Amino acid sequence: MMDRRIVLELVGVSQTFGDKVNPTHALRSVSLQVPEREVVIIMGPSGAGKSTLLAIAGALRRPTSGEVIVDETPLSSLKDHALAEVRLQKIGFVFQEFNLLESLSVIQNLELVLAKAGTRGKRATERAQELLRILGVDHRRDARVNILSGGERQRVAIARALVNNPVVILADEPTASLDAVRGGEVMGMLQKVAHDMGSAVVMVSHDHRVLPYSDRVVWLEDGHLEDREPASMHSAEAPTFASTTVQPG
């Protein structure tokens, strides 16, 4: 880790909900460092605060206390418009429900994000086409999102997350809606994003089938975070994704 740049860091992050009389401590002084090219999977019981942690890491929620640093930029002192710029330029999001605009074509979904960042016209189209090719859905570029399969939608969602060359991809249960074959394809692609394309990937998941694709697993429970060895959480009897081949980029 020492010879790789830290692209996401949480320092003593706490999140408390409710009032002073009956507070709920979702996160308790959580610290985490994620270097480039690493796949980190956050696991833990339901209600442990995993989605809250992901929202804070993605500058979607401000923590009660502590600091979040994205690509060497501390976020606590930034105004809302500056946080929005960090999200646009530095962070890519992949959601369980895809969150694509179904009224637009595949390539238009990517071009819209590029336009928000100031890239339009031929450059935007070329960038979008490149990512669709890498992720194996370039043949669907002009299709409406609402006719795509679940696996195709998740590929497009990953392409959209990558369009602005983010330093970190945050994924919330990206395999939850997918069967074994499509889930394996998506995990192979996220691993490729980290190892070959250089972004860090931080993922929340309940799915033990994702563990073989991780470089590190962290366990969140009762507001506390600790490292776990992926092998110790994955037995030979545990279900796995079907063997898949990621399309070469």
N, C-alpha and C positions, 0 to 999 in steps of 0.2 A: 504493500500500500504506500510505502514511503516514497517510492519513485513515481507515483501517479498523482496527478492533481486532484485535490479534493473539490468536488463540484457541488456537493450539498452537505451542509453541516447544521445540526441542531445542538444547541448548547443550553442545557438546563431548562428545557421547555416544559412548562406546566400549563394545563388547561383546566379551569374550574368553572362549573356551571352552577346555577342556583344562587342563593343568597348566603350571607355569612352564617346564618343560623343552621341551614341545611345544605351545605355545599356538596357537590359531587365532583370528585377529583378524577377527571378522565385521564390526565397525564400528570405524572409527578417527576419533575426535574429530569426529563428524558434528554439524553445526549446521544448523538449518532453522527458518524462521519462516513460519507460515501464517496469513493474515488471514481474517476472516469473508468469506463470499461468494466464496471462491476454490476452484476445482477444481485440485488438484495431483496429477499422475500420477507415480509412482515406477517407473522402468523400469531394466533392467539384465540381465545374463546370469543364468542359473540358478545358484543357490548364492551369489549376491552379497550376501545378507543382507537382502533386501527384506522378507521375512516377519518376520525378527527386528526390523527397524526398526519395522514396523507394530505388532508386539506390545509393544515398548517405548513407542511413542507412545500406545498404548491402555491403558497401565498394567497389562498382562498379564504383563510381565516387567520386572524391575529391571535397569538397565544396570550394567556393571562400574564405570563412572565417568561423570560428566557429570550434567546436570539436564534433566528434562522438566517443562515448565510448561503446564498446561491451564487456560485461562480465568483466567490470572494466579495460579494455585495451583501452587507448586513441589511435585513429588511425592516427592522423594528422602527427605524426613523423615517421610512419612506412614506410619502403621501399615497392616497389611493390610486391616483393616476400613474404614479411611478411603479406601484406594485403591479398594476395592469400591464405595464410595459415589460416588466420582468417576466410575468406569465407568458406574454406573447413571444418574447425573444429568447428566453432561457429555459422554459419548461414546456414539455409536451404531455398531454393528458390522454390516457386510454381508459375508457369507461366500460363497465359491464354491459350497459345498454347502448353502447356505441355513440349515442348523441350526435349522429349525422343528420343533416338536413335532407329529409326524404324528398322534398320538392325539387332538389337540385341533382344534377348528374354527379357521378363519382369525381370527375376532374374538377367540376365547379366547387365541390366541397373543399378541395385542397386550395384552389385558386382564391377562394374567399378568405382563408386564413392568411395567405400570402399578401393579398391586397391590404389587409388590416396592418400588415407590417411594412407596407410601402412598395411591394414588388408586384408589378402588373405586366400585362401584355405578354410578349414572347418569352421573357425570362421566367415569368410565373408558370406559363404553360410547359416550358421545358423542364423546370424543376419538378412540377407535379407529375409529368410523364415519366421522368427518371425514377421517382420513388414508386410509382405504380408498377413499373417494370421490375424493379428490385424485389417488390413484394408479390409479384406474380399476378397482378390484377389489371395490367395495362389493357388487356382485351375487353375490359368492362368500363373503360374510361368514360364512355358516353351514355352508359346505362343509368337509369334512375336508381337511387339507393334502395327504394322500396321493393325492387325485384331481386335484390341480391340475397344469397344465402347468408346464414349467420357467420360462417367462416370468412366469406368475402367481405362482409361488412366490417369484421374485426381487422382484416388486412387493410382495408381503406382507412379505418380509424387509426391504425398504426402509422400509415403513410401520412395522414393529416397531422399526427403528433410530431412527425419528423420534418415537416416542410421548412421550418425556420431554423433548422440545425440546432435544436436545444441541447443544453449540456446534460439534462436529466429528463427521463421519461418516468412519469408517475402513472401506474396502472392499478385500477381498482377492480379486483375480481375479473380479470380479462378472459378467463376460461369458463366462467360459471354457466354461460348460456350455450356452451359448445359441447359437441360429442367428443369422443376420444381422438378421432382422427383430426378434426379441426382444432381441438385444443392443443394437440401435439404440434400442429403446424404453427399456431400462434406463438407457443412458447419457444419453438425453434427460431422464429423470426425475432422475438424480443431478445433472445440470446445473441443472435446475429447483430442486432442493433447495438448491443453493448460491446461485444468482443471485436466485431469487424468495423463498425461505424463510429465507435468511440463514445457514445452517450452512456451515462449511468442509467440503470433501470431499477426503480424501486417499486415493488409490487405488494399490494395487500391481497391475501388469498386464504381461503379455508381448504383449498384443494391440495392434498398431499401429492397428487400426480405432478405438480410443478416443481417439486423439490430437486429432481435430478438436473434441472436447468439452472439452478441457483449457484452463485459463488459464495453466498453467505445467507444464513437464515437468522432473523432476530425474532424473539418471542415477546409479545406484549401482554401483560396481565396485571390487573390491579394498578394500572397506571405506570408500571415499571417495565423497562426494556432490558433484555439480556440476549447475548449471542447464543445460538444453538448450532450444533454441527448438523448439516443436512442429513448425513448418513445415519445419525442417531435417531432421526425422526421418521425414517423411511425403511420399513422392513421389507423383506423379500416377498411377503404375502400382500403387501399394500398394492392397490390398483395403480396401474401406470397408463400413460397415454399410449395409443397405438403407435407403432414405429412409422415415422414419417420422414420424408425428404424435403428439406427446404429448397425451394427453387433458387438456383444461383442468380446472383445479381450481376 
